Amino acid sequence: MTLALHQLASLLYFAGAGLGALGLRRGRSSTLASWLLGAGAIAHAAAFAELHGQSPPVPLSSFPAALSLISWLVVVSYLGSLGIARVREVAAWVGGVAGALTAVAVFGLWYRVPEANPAAAQDEFWLHAHVLISAFGFSLLALASVAGFAYLAKERALKRKSPVRLALPSLESLDRLGHFTLATGFALLTLGVATGFAWVTGRNLSPWTSHSLGLMAAWGVYLLPVGLRLVRGQRGDQPARSVVLGFAVLLFSYVGIRLLGVGT
């Protein structure tokens, strides 16, 4: 049942992405795309309830469970952001990101190797804090990347007078969304790195794994857009490009390294 609900959520996310992309090509937004993402988020929440009800429950520290949490938070963060900025038209990219991450999580849950003592892992404060904070920060930075990508697409469409420009949100709305999600997401990423180090050092483990080094690299890349946007107050394509680059590094550090089988 858990896998079926995850698969349903992934399909709804991809359906929302498809409708959103169709609307962009026709030069208009698709309200139904956001509703499909909302329905996917509900199915995803039900999947989490099923996941927690398993015996033994799958710990959030498990990679597929954490990735599933991230993809759900991406959608929830996007839906929540609609009250901050009018960016309903970016549902295509949000659905694509959430659908892909959920699909990878489904694959991981399908072939998951049981933890030696998952209940004990869940009781560890720093590990639990690290997973929750990092997942929320990851989702917000993913949304910041979507806003940055849409900002670049909007600028290009305006210069070329493409019909797509009519379907995309205003540059002001995208800038507002990017500013909020970058500031909040970077703060949570910093806390996530700190709590991760606190957990591994508390267990007398080496913090210098490929995963932690990747997170540190992503944190360093994010210093550029944070400096440009939050310190210098700069707007435009340069901060948007650096946010997209930062998320690419962050995505590789969390997902790419694990999929390649590099030690974590």
C-alpha positions in Angstrom: 0.0 0.0 0.0 2.9 2.4 0.8 4.5 1.8 -2.6 1.2 2.2 -4.4 0.5 5.5 -2.7 4.0 6.8 -3.5 3.5 5.7 -7.1 0.2 7.5 -7.2 1.8 10.7 -5.8 4.6 10.5 -8.3 2.0 10.1 -11.2 0.0 13.0 -10.0 3.1 15.2 -9.7 4.1 14.2 -13.3 0.6 14.9 -14.5 0.7 18.3 -12.9 4.1 18.9 -14.6 2.7 17.8 -18.0 -0.4 20.1 -17.7 1.8 23.0 -16.6 4.2 22.5 -19.5 1.3 22.3 -21.9 -0.1 25.6 -20.6 3.3 27.2 -20.9 3.6 26.1 -24.5 0.2 27.6 -25.2 1.1 30.9 -23.5 -1.3 30.5 -20.5 -1.2 29.0 -17.1 -3.0 25.8 -15.9 -4.9 26.0 -12.6 -5.5 22.3 -12.7 -1.7 21.7 -12.5 -1.6 23.1 -9.0 -4.7 21.1 -8.0 -3.0 17.9 -9.2 0.1 18.7 -7.2 -2.2 19.2 -4.2 -3.8 15.9 -4.7 -0.4 14.3 -5.1 0.7 15.9 -1.8 -2.4 14.3 -0.1 -1.6 10.9 -1.4 2.0 11.4 -0.4 0.9 12.3 3.2 -1.1 9.1 3.3 2.0 7.2 2.1 3.9 8.6 5.0 1.2 7.5 7.4 1.4 3.9 6.0 5.2 4.1 6.2 5.2 5.0 9.8 2.6 2.3 10.6 4.9 -0.5 9.3 6.5 -2.9 11.8 9.2 -1.9 12.2 8.7 1.6 10.9 11.0 2.9 8.2 13.3 5.5 9.9 13.6 9.0 8.3 17.3 8.5 8.3 16.8 5.9 5.6 17.7 7.4 2.2 14.4 6.6 0.4 12.3 7.8 3.3 14.3 11.0 3.6 14.1 11.6 -0.2 10.4 11.0 -0.1 10.0 13.5 2.7 12.0 16.0 0.6 9.9 15.6 -2.5 6.7 16.0 -0.4 8.1 19.2 1.2 9.0 20.6 -2.2 5.3 20.5 -3.2 4.0 21.6 0.2 6.5 24.5 0.2 5.4 25.5 -3.3 1.7 25.4 -2.4 2.4 27.4 0.7 4.4 30.0 -1.3 1.3 30.8 -3.4 0.3 33.0 -0.5 3.6 34.9 -0.7 3.9 35.3 -4.5 1.7 34.6 -7.5 3.8 31.9 -9.1 1.1 29.2 -9.9 2.6 29.0 -13.4 5.8 27.3 -12.2 3.8 24.1 -11.3 5.4 22.4 -14.3 8.9 22.5 -12.9 7.8 21.8 -9.3 5.9 18.8 -10.5 8.8 17.5 -12.5 11.3 17.9 -9.6 8.8 16.3 -7.0 7.8 13.5 -9.4 11.4 12.6 -10.2 12.5 12.6 -6.5 9.4 10.5 -5.5 10.1 8.0 -8.3 13.7 7.5 -7.0 12.3 7.2 -3.5 9.9 4.5 -4.7 12.8 2.6 -6.2 14.7 2.8 -3.0 11.8 1.7 -0.9 11.2 -1.3 -3.2 14.7 -2.5 -2.8 15.3 -1.2 0.7 17.6 -3.3 2.9 16.2 -3.4 6.5 18.2 -1.4 9.1 19.9 -3.2 11.9 18.1 -1.3 14.6 15.8 1.4 13.0 13.9 2.1 16.2 17.2 3.1 18.0 18.1 5.4 15.1 14.9 7.2 15.3 15.4 8.0 19.0 18.7 9.8 18.4 18.0 13.5 18.7 20.7 14.9 16.5 20.1 12.4 13.7 16.3 13.1 13.7 16.9 16.9 13.8 19.5 16.7 11.0 17.1 14.8 8.7 14.1 17.0 9.3 16.0 20.3 9.1 18.0 19.2 6.0 14.9 17.9 4.2 13.0 21.2 4.8 16.1 23.2 3.7 16.5 21.1 0.6 12.9 21.6 -0.4 13.1 25.4 0.0 16.4 25.5 -2.0 14.8 23.3 -4.7 11.9 25.9 -4.9 14.5 28.7 -5.0 16.1 26.9 -7.9 12.8 26.6 -9.7 12.2 30.4 -9.1 15.7 31.1 -10.5 15.1 28.9 -13.6 11.7 30.5 -14.2 13.3 34.0 -13.8 15.9 33.2 -16.5 13.1 31.7 -18.8 11.0 34.8 -18.3 13.8 37.1 -19.1 14.6 35.1 -22.3 11.0 35.0 -23.3 10.6 38.8 -22.9 13.7 39.5 -25.0 12.5 37.2 -27.7 8.8 38.3 -27.3 7.8 34.6 -27.0 4.2 33.7 -26.1 5.6 31.8 -23.1 6.2 35.2 -21.4 2.5 35.6 -21.0 2.2 32.3 -19.0 5.1 32.8 -16.7 4.9 34.8 -13.5 6.1 38.4 -13.3 9.8 38.9 -12.6 8.9 40.6 -9.4 6.9 37.6 -8.1 9.7 35.2 -9.1 12.2 37.5 -7.4 10.1 37.6 -4.2 9.8 33.9 -4.1 13.5 33.3 -4.8 14.5 35.8 -2.1 12.4 34.2 0.6 13.2 30.5 -0.2 16.9 31.2 -0.6 17.2 33.0 2.7 15.2 30.4 4.6 16.6 27.4 2.8 20.2 28.5 3.3 19.7 29.0 7.0 18.2 25.5 7.3 20.9 24.0 5.2 23.5 25.6 7.6 21.6 24.1 10.6 21.4 20.8 8.8 25.1 20.6 8.2 25.8 21.6 11.9 23.4 19.0 13.3 24.8 16.4 11.0 28.3 17.1 12.3 27.0 17.0 15.9 25.5 13.6 15.3 28.6 11.9 13.7 31.0 13.4 16.2 28.8 12.3 19.1 29.1 8.8 17.8 32.9 9.1 17.3 32.5 8.8 13.5 34.4 10.6 10.8 32.4 13.6 9.5 34.5 13.7 6.3 32.4 11.4 4.1 31.5 12.0 0.4 28.0 13.0 1.5 29.1 15.6 4.0 31.8 16.9 1.7 29.2 17.3 -1.0 26.9 19.2 1.4 29.8 21.5 2.3 30.6 22.1 -1.3 26.9 23.0 -2.0 26.9 25.3 1.1 30.0 27.0 -0.3 28.4 27.5 -3.7 25.3 29.0 -2.1 27.5 31.7 -0.5 27.6 33.4 -3.9 23.8 33.9 -4.4 23.4 34.6 -0.6 26.1 37.3 -0.9 24.6 38.8 -4.0 20.9 38.7 -2.9 21.0 39.1 0.8 24.1 41.2 1.4 24.4 43.3 -1.7 20.7 43.3 -2.6 21.4 42.4 -6.2 18.7 41.1 -8.5 18.7 39.7 -12.0 20.1 36.8 -13.9 23.4 36.4 -12.1 21.9 35.5 -8.7 19.3 33.3 -10.4 22.1 31.3 -12.3 24.1 30.8 -9.1 21.0 29.5 -7.2 20.4 27.0 -10.0 24.0 25.9 -9.9 24.0 25.6 -6.1 21.0 23.3 -6.2 22.6 21.2 -8.9 25.6 20.6 -6.5 23.3 20.0 -3.6 21.2 17.5 -5.6 24.4 15.6 -6.6 25.7 15.6 -3.0 22.5 14.0 -1.7 21.1 11.9 -4.5 23.8 11.6 -7.2 26.5 10.3 -4.8 24.2 7.6 -3.4 23.0 6.5 -6.8 26.6 6.2 -8.0 27.3 4.0 -5.0 30.0 6.2 -3.6 30.6 5.7 0.1 28.6 8.0 2.3 
